[in-house]
Amino acid sequence: MRCYFSFLCSVSRFHSYINRSKELLASYSGAEPFAHYLKNYFSANKKFGSRDRKIIAHLCYSSFRLGRLMKDDEMEERILAGVFLCSNTSNELLEAVKPEWNAQVELSVDDKLQLLQLKTTSLFPYVDRLSDGIDAEAFCKSHFIQPDLFLRIRPGNKEIVLQKLHEANLAFELKGEDCIALPNNSKVDEVVKLNKEAVVQDYSSQRVGVLLSNHKAEFGNRRWNVWDCCAASGGKSIMVNDVLSAVDLTVSDVRESILINLKKRFAEAGINRYKSFVADIAADQYQLPANSFDLIIADVPCSGSGTWGRTPEQMHYFQQSSIEAFSDLQKKISGNAMRQLKTGGYFLYITCSVYKQENEEVVKHLTDHHPMEIVQQEVIKGYHQKADTMFAALMRKL
């Protein structure tokens, strides 16, 4: 009798979690990142302990990871299906609420999808618009897995970073010479001096640095004049500084507030020799000497669709019209920025989008309308690495 009573209590508790998750999902509008929305909700409702918050968050994100699958089903069924597809070991909640699914939780994702009669490529919005070479099936299925946290070890710091991670007993995997993958919830800021010893930077973003390294010999050994025209918090600038070593750096962004964060990161990274200014490149509202840069980095605003494994709620709220809007903005920013490039200089175009209209089609537009040639362009596929998927194109001015 006691075991049965305990079982009933467990079922009731998990149904309470499900109902709370349903309420949160119903009230969320997509106007802000769900992580911010959830944090504000729990701040206003102090009754939830850490375990409660963790379970509710997991249920909500499991539902989001279904993308557009089961979009017409009841919310509870979506939540449970999400937990089933995102789990590979026995789950306490499934055992209490959906034991027949928990008994099969170790099946492959393909077998689970077949069991639920779901077609994977229906998960991602506008999958027919993906860039060339992306395996739509593998890419869509990757959204059932939480991406890893990645560190890029800065030059000269490999030994100390690895030592600190070992001493802290943090599980990690070294991928290549200076890339480290860790579980997403790793507290690396408590172990490593971020920005000084290592930078939090996705695996695929680090591959952009490899692309530059592949052509470093073409750049020559002279000091390069570099402009990061959409610098955000400065991650690409720090990487270029590390890859090319000798650079005179100029950074800009349309948001003054984010440049404040950049300056803090640069100070931590030991980068003191640079210029910064606020500029709306798309509106052509800035002043710089023409033909003044050897390398311009344009990590342009985009849909962010290659990063939705980290923010799966975006799959529910993204509209097709946004692809066109971003594509137009990217062409304006890149075309205006290119005027500041020296003849023979390089333009590095970057997005974290998987849509062809933001990637290959923008590059084609730029080479059709400006004296530029493609040196190398690549879809950087992160879906087999528990990482983001990005696009990069290195062009040279003729």
C-alpha positions as CSV (number, residue, x, y, z in Angstrom):
1,M,0.0,0.0,0.0
2,R,2.8,2.4,0.9
3,C,4.5,1.8,-2.5
4,Y,1.3,2.4,-4.3
5,F,0.7,5.6,-2.4
6,S,4.2,6.7,-3.2
7,F,3.6,5.9,-6.9
8,L,0.4,8.0,-6.9
9,C,2.3,10.9,-5.3
10,S,5.0,10.7,-7.9
11,V,2.5,10.7,-10.8
12,S,0.7,13.7,-9.2
13,R,4.0,15.6,-8.8
14,F,5.0,15.0,-12.4
15,H,1.6,16.0,-13.7
16,S,2.0,19.2,-11.7
17,Y,5.3,19.9,-13.5
18,I,3.7,19.2,-16.9
19,N,0.8,21.5,-16.1
20,R,3.1,24.3,-15.1
21,S,5.1,23.8,-18.3
22,K,1.9,23.9,-20.3
23,E,1.0,27.3,-18.7
24,L,4.5,28.7,-19.4
25,L,4.4,27.6,-23.0
26,A,0.9,29.0,-23.5
27,S,1.9,32.4,-22.1
28,Y,5.2,32.7,-23.9
29,S,5.0,34.9,-27.0
30,G,8.5,34.5,-28.5
31,A,9.2,38.3,-27.9
32,E,12.4,37.5,-25.9
33,P,14.7,34.5,-25.5
34,F,12.9,31.8,-23.6
35,A,15.8,31.6,-21.1
36,H,15.2,35.2,-20.1
37,Y,11.5,34.6,-19.9
38,L,12.0,31.6,-17.7
39,K,14.5,33.4,-15.5
40,N,12.1,36.3,-14.9
41,Y,9.2,33.9,-14.2
42,F,11.2,31.9,-11.5
43,S,12.4,35.2,-10.0
44,A,8.8,36.3,-9.5
45,N,7.8,32.8,-8.2
46,K,10.2,31.9,-5.4
47,K,8.3,28.8,-4.4
48,F,10.1,26.7,-7.1
49,G,13.3,25.0,-5.8
50,S,16.3,24.3,-8.0
51,R,15.0,20.7,-8.9
52,D,11.6,22.1,-9.8
53,R,13.1,24.8,-12.0
54,K,15.4,22.2,-13.7
55,I,12.5,19.8,-14.5
56,I,10.1,22.5,-15.7
57,A,12.8,24.0,-18.0
58,H,13.7,20.6,-19.4
59,L,10.0,19.9,-20.2
60,C,9.6,23.3,-21.9
61,Y,12.8,22.9,-24.0
62,S,12.0,19.3,-24.9
63,S,8.7,20.6,-26.4
64,F,10.6,23.3,-28.3
65,R,13.0,20.8,-29.7
66,L,10.2,19.2,-31.6
67,G,10.2,22.3,-33.8
68,R,7.2,22.1,-36.0
69,L,6.5,18.4,-35.4
70,M,3.2,17.6,-33.8
71,K,2.2,21.3,-34.0
72,D,-1.5,20.5,-34.0
73,D,-1.3,18.0,-31.1
74,E,-2.2,18.7,-27.5
75,M,0.6,20.4,-25.6
76,E,1.0,17.6,-23.1
77,E,1.5,15.1,-25.9
78,R,4.1,17.4,-27.4
79,I,6.0,17.8,-24.1
80,L,6.1,14.0,-23.5
81,A,7.1,13.3,-27.1
82,G,9.9,15.8,-26.7
83,V,11.2,14.2,-23.5
84,F,11.0,10.8,-25.2
85,L,13.0,11.9,-28.3
86,C,15.5,13.9,-26.3
87,S,16.3,11.2,-23.7
88,N,18.4,8.1,-24.2
89,T,18.2,6.7,-20.7
90,S,15.3,5.8,-18.4
91,N,13.4,8.9,-17.4
92,E,11.6,9.2,-14.1
93,L,8.8,11.3,-15.5
94,L,8.2,9.1,-18.5
95,E,8.2,6.0,-16.2
96,A,5.4,7.7,-14.1
97,V,3.3,9.2,-16.9
98,K,4.2,7.2,-20.1
99,P,5.8,3.9,-19.0
100,E,5.3,2.3,-22.5
101,W,7.6,5.0,-24.0
102,N,10.1,4.8,-21.1
103,A,10.5,1.1,-21.9
104,Q,11.7,2.1,-25.3
105,V,13.7,5.2,-24.5
106,E,17.0,3.6,-25.5
107,L,15.9,3.1,-29.1
108,S,17.6,5.2,-31.8
109,V,16.1,8.5,-32.8
110,D,15.1,7.0,-36.1
111,D,13.2,4.1,-34.4
112,K,11.5,6.6,-32.0
113,L,10.4,8.8,-34.9
114,Q,9.0,5.7,-36.6
115,L,7.2,4.7,-33.5
116,L,5.6,8.2,-33.2
117,Q,5.0,8.2,-37.0
118,L,6.9,11.5,-37.4
119,K,8.9,12.8,-40.4
120,T,12.1,14.5,-39.3
121,T,12.4,17.1,-42.0
122,S,9.0,18.6,-40.9
123,L,10.8,19.8,-37.7
124,F,12.7,22.7,-39.2
125,P,11.1,25.7,-40.8
126,Y,11.6,26.2,-44.5
127,V,13.9,23.2,-44.8
128,D,13.7,23.4,-48.6
129,R,15.8,26.7,-48.4
130,L,18.9,25.2,-46.7
131,S,22.3,25.9,-48.1
132,D,23.9,23.4,-50.5
133,G,25.5,20.4,-48.9
134,I,23.5,20.4,-45.6
135,D,22.1,17.0,-44.9
136,A,18.6,18.0,-44.0
137,E,17.8,14.7,-42.2
138,A,20.9,14.8,-40.0
139,F,20.6,18.6,-39.4
140,C,17.0,18.3,-38.3
141,K,17.7,15.3,-35.9
142,S,20.6,17.2,-34.3
143,H,18.0,19.5,-32.7
144,F,17.0,16.7,-30.3
145,I,20.5,17.1,-28.7
146,Q,21.7,20.0,-26.5
147,P,24.8,21.4,-28.2
148,D,28.1,21.4,-26.3
149,L,30.0,24.4,-24.8
150,F,33.2,25.1,-26.7
151,L,36.4,26.9,-25.7
152,R,39.2,28.1,-28.0
153,I,42.5,28.1,-26.2
154,R,44.4,31.3,-26.9
155,P,48.1,31.0,-28.1
156,G,50.5,30.0,-25.3
157,N,47.9,28.9,-22.9
158,K,47.2,25.2,-23.8
159,E,49.1,23.6,-21.0
160,I,47.7,25.8,-18.2
161,V,44.1,25.5,-19.5
162,L,44.2,21.7,-19.8
163,Q,45.8,21.5,-16.3
164,K,43.1,23.6,-14.8
165,L,40.3,21.5,-16.4
166,H,41.9,18.3,-15.1
167,E,42.3,19.7,-11.6
168,A,38.7,20.8,-11.6
169,N,37.6,17.3,-12.7
170,L,35.6,18.8,-15.6
171,A,34.8,16.3,-18.3
172,F,36.0,17.6,-21.7
173,E,37.2,16.5,-25.1
174,L,40.1,18.1,-27.0
175,K,39.1,18.6,-30.6
176,G,42.1,19.5,-32.7
177,E,44.9,21.6,-31.4
178,D,43.1,24.3,-29.4
179,C,39.4,23.5,-29.3
180,I,37.8,22.0,-26.2
181,A,34.3,20.6,-26.0
182,L,32.5,20.4,-22.6
183,P,29.0,19.6,-21.4
184,N,26.8,22.7,-21.9
185,N,26.3,23.4,-18.2
186,S,30.1,23.3,-17.3
187,K,31.1,26.2,-15.0
188,V,34.3,27.1,-17.0
189,D,34.3,30.7,-15.8
190,E,35.1,29.3,-12.3
191,V,38.1,27.4,-13.6
192,V,39.7,29.2,-16.6
193,K,40.5,32.9,-17.0
194,L,38.1,33.6,-19.9
195,N,39.2,35.9,-22.7
196,K,42.8,35.8,-21.3
197,E,43.5,32.1,-21.4
198,A,40.6,30.8,-23.5
199,V,37.5,32.2,-25.2
200,V,34.0,30.7,-25.2
201,Q,33.5,30.2,-28.9
202,D,31.5,27.6,-30.8
203,Y,33.4,24.9,-32.7
204,S,32.1,26.1,-36.1
205,S,33.0,29.7,-35.3
206,Q,36.5,28.5,-34.5
207,R,36.6,26.9,-38.0
208,V,36.3,30.3,-39.5
209,G,39.7,31.0,-37.9
210,V,41.1,27.9,-39.6
211,L,39.8,29.2,-42.9
212,L,41.9,32.4,-42.3
213,S,44.9,30.3,-41.3
214,N,44.7,28.3,-44.5
215,H,45.2,31.6,-46.5
216,K,47.6,33.2,-44.0
217,A,50.6,32.8,-46.4
218,E,48.7,34.8,-49.0
219,F,48.4,37.7,-46.5
220,G,52.1,38.1,-46.1
221,N,54.0,38.9,-42.9
222,R,53.3,42.6,-42.8
223,R,51.1,44.2,-40.2
224,W,47.5,44.1,-41.4
225,N,44.9,46.8,-41.1
226,V,41.7,45.0,-40.0
227,W,38.1,46.3,-39.6
228,D,35.5,44.1,-37.8
229,C,32.5,46.0,-39.0
230,C,29.8,44.1,-37.0
231,A,31.9,43.3,-34.0
232,A,29.3,42.6,-31.4
233,S,31.2,41.4,-28.3
234,G,34.4,41.0,-30.2
235,G,34.9,37.2,-30.4
236,K,35.9,37.3,-34.1
237,S,38.3,40.2,-33.4
238,I,40.1,38.3,-30.7
239,M,40.4,35.3,-33.0
240,V,41.8,37.3,-35.9
241,N,44.2,39.0,-33.5
242,D,45.4,35.5,-32.4
243,V,45.5,34.0,-36.0
244,L,47.2,36.9,-37.8
245,S,49.3,38.1,-34.8
246,A,50.2,41.5,-36.2
247,V,47.1,43.6,-36.8
248,D,45.9,47.2,-36.4
249,L,42.3,46.6,-35.3
250,T,39.2,48.8,-35.9
251,V,35.9,47.6,-34.5
252,S,32.4,49.0,-34.9
253,D,28.8,48.0,-34.2
254,V,25.4,49.6,-34.4
255,R,24.8,49.2,-30.7
256,E,26.9,51.3,-28.3
257,S,25.9,49.1,-25.3
258,I,27.5,46.0,-26.9
259,L,30.8,47.9,-27.6
260,I,31.0,48.5,-23.8
261,N,31.1,44.7,-23.3
262,L,33.6,44.4,-26.2
263,K,36.0,46.9,-24.4
264,K,35.8,44.8,-21.2
265,R,36.5,41.6,-23.2
266,F,39.4,43.2,-25.0
267,A,40.9,44.4,-21.7
268,E,40.7,40.8,-20.3
269,A,42.3,39.5,-23.6
270,G,45.1,42.0,-23.4
271,I,44.1,43.8,-26.6
272,N,44.8,47.5,-26.1
273,R,45.7,48.7,-29.6
274,Y,42.5,49.3,-31.4
275,K,39.9,51.9,-32.5
276,S,36.2,51.6,-31.9
277,F,33.1,53.5,-33.0
278,V,29.3,53.2,-33.3
279,A,28.1,52.9,-36.9
280,D,25.1,51.9,-38.9
281,I,26.8,50.4,-41.9
282,A,23.6,49.4,-43.6
283,A,22.5,53.1,-43.6
284,D,25.9,54.2,-44.7
285,Q,26.1,56.4,-41.6
286,Y,29.9,56.4,-40.8
287,Q,33.0,58.0,-42.0
288,L,36.3,56.1,-42.8
289,P,39.0,56.7,-45.4
290,A,38.2,54.8,-48.6
291,N,40.4,51.9,-49.5
292,S,42.0,51.8,-46.1
293,F,41.7,48.1,-44.9
294,D,43.6,44.9,-45.8
295,L,40.9,42.7,-44.2
296,I,37.2,43.4,-43.4
297,I,35.3,41.0,-41.3
298,A,31.5,41.1,-41.7
299,D,29.8,38.8,-39.2
300,V,26.5,40.1,-40.3
301,P,23.1,40.1,-38.6
302,C,21.2,37.0,-39.7
303,S,18.4,34.6,-38.8
304,G,20.7,32.7,-36.5
305,S,19.1,29.5,-37.8
306,G,22.3,27.6,-37.5
307,T,22.2,28.2,-33.7
308,W,18.6,27.1,-33.0
309,G,19.9,23.9,-31.3
310,R,20.7,26.3,-28.5
311,T,17.5,28.4,-28.7
312,P,15.0,25.9,-30.1
313,E,12.0,28.2,-29.4
314,Q,13.1,30.1,-32.5
315,M,11.8,27.3,-34.7
316,H,8.3,28.1,-33.6
317,Y,8.2,31.8,-34.1
318,F,10.4,32.4,-37.2
319,Q,8.7,33.7,-40.3
320,Q,9.8,33.3,-43.9
321,S,9.7,37.0,-44.5
322,S,12.6,37.4,-42.1
323,I,14.9,35.5,-44.5
324,E,14.3,38.1,-47.2
325,A,14.7,41.0,-44.7
326,F,18.0,39.6,-43.4
327,S,19.3,39.0,-46.9
328,D,18.6,42.6,-47.9
329,L,20.3,43.9,-44.8
330,Q,23.3,41.7,-45.4
331,K,23.8,42.9,-48.9
332,K,23.6,46.6,-47.8
333,I,26.1,46.1,-44.9
334,S,28.5,44.2,-47.0
335,G,28.3,46.4,-50.1
336,N,28.8,49.6,-48.1
337,A,31.7,48.1,-46.0
338,M,33.5,46.8,-49.1
339,R,34.2,50.4,-50.3
340,Q,36.8,50.6,-47.5
341,L,38.8,47.6,-48.8
342,K,42.1,48.1,-50.5
343,T,42.7,46.5,-53.9
344,G,43.9,43.0,-53.2
345,G,42.4,43.2,-49.8
346,Y,40.1,40.4,-48.3
347,F,36.5,40.5,-47.2
348,L,35.4,37.8,-44.8
349,Y,31.6,37.3,-44.9
350,I,30.1,35.2,-42.0
351,T,26.6,34.2,-40.9
352,C,25.3,31.7,-38.4
353,S,22.4,30.9,-40.9
354,V,21.7,27.7,-42.7
355,Y,19.5,29.4,-45.4
356,K,20.9,29.7,-48.9
357,Q,19.4,33.2,-49.4
358,E,21.5,34.5,-46.5
359,N,24.6,32.6,-47.6
360,E,25.5,31.6,-51.2
361,E,23.0,34.0,-52.7
362,V,24.4,37.0,-50.8
363,V,27.9,36.1,-51.9
364,K,26.8,35.8,-55.5
365,H,25.1,39.2,-55.3
366,L,28.3,40.7,-53.9
367,T,30.6,39.2,-56.6
368,D,28.1,40.2,-59.3
369,H,27.9,43.8,-58.2
370,H,31.4,44.5,-56.8
371,P,34.9,43.8,-58.1
372,M,35.3,40.8,-55.8
373,E,36.3,37.1,-56.4
374,I,35.7,34.2,-54.1
375,V,38.8,32.7,-52.5
376,Q,36.9,30.1,-50.5
377,Q,33.4,29.7,-49.3
378,E,32.1,26.9,-47.0
379,V,29.1,25.8,-45.1
380,I,30.6,24.9,-41.7
381,K,28.5,21.9,-40.6
382,G,28.3,21.6,-36.8
383,Y,25.5,19.1,-36.6
384,H,27.8,16.1,-36.3
385,Q,29.9,17.9,-33.6
386,K,27.1,19.0,-31.3
387,A,27.9,22.5,-32.5
388,D,26.3,25.3,-34.5
389,T,26.2,25.4,-38.3
390,M,27.6,28.5,-40.0
391,F,28.6,29.9,-43.3
392,A,31.8,31.7,-44.3
393,A,33.1,33.2,-47.5
394,L,36.5,34.8,-48.0
395,M,36.6,37.1,-51.0
396,R,39.4,39.3,-52.5
397,K,39.0,42.7,-54.1
398,L,40.2,42.8,-57.7
